[in-house]
Amino acid sequence: MSEQRTRPVVYAVWLIFASVVGWFAAFQLTVEKFALLENPGEALSCDLSPFLQCSTNLQSYQGSIFGFPNPILGLTGWMAPLVVGVAILAGARFPRWFWLTFGAGITFAFGFVIWLIGQSLYELLVLCPWCMVTWAVTIPTFFATMIHLTRIGAFTSNEKVQARADRLMPWVPLATIVAYALVIFLAQLQGLDFLGEIAKILF
């Protein structure tokens, strides 16, 4: 069994990085939610254009689908991969049930992000900048986690399948880029000129 399967340093570092970025995005959205509650008519700092803004998402029912603001999920949920990443670097080994539970949590996060992307593109017709930061780290985290769980035997004891999964891990960045491109393509199909709006803001 390869070193990356027994002590996956790169995967652990990614979990820590993604957690920090995801938690920061959730924190910023929480701050914006408080600002919106205090001054309902005021534009938020993340309202960059009619197409790129946080206000619409935060005020929608989709922004509090479980009865409380979605950013609270991020503030609490990103702690799990952060702890797992740090524990792996410290040399911790987890049993199969733990990895399956962790994988279920990451799968839920990925599914929730896919639903939010769909709501943003087809219902709200806006993209929330801080939400997109969350999407950007959740998608590769899901890909990497599913491959990692396969290569360490959490899903199957078949060594050939595990070895193939191990060889797939370097392809996670490419799969992530394809996923990003798909979201941008779908936005363009909806008439939401994502790239054009970004260019206007930057230049």
Secondary structure, 3 states (H helix, E strand, C coil): CCHHHHCCHHHHHHHHHHHHHHHHHHHHHHHHHHHHHHCCCCCCCCCCCCCECCHHHHHCHHHHCCCCCCHHHHHHHCHHHHHHHHHHHCCCCCCHHHHHHHHHHHHHHHHHHHHHHHHHHHHHCCECHHHHHHHHHHHHHHHHHHHHHHHCCCCCCCHHHHHHHHHHHHHHHHHHHHHHHHHHHHHHHCCCCHHHHHHHHHC
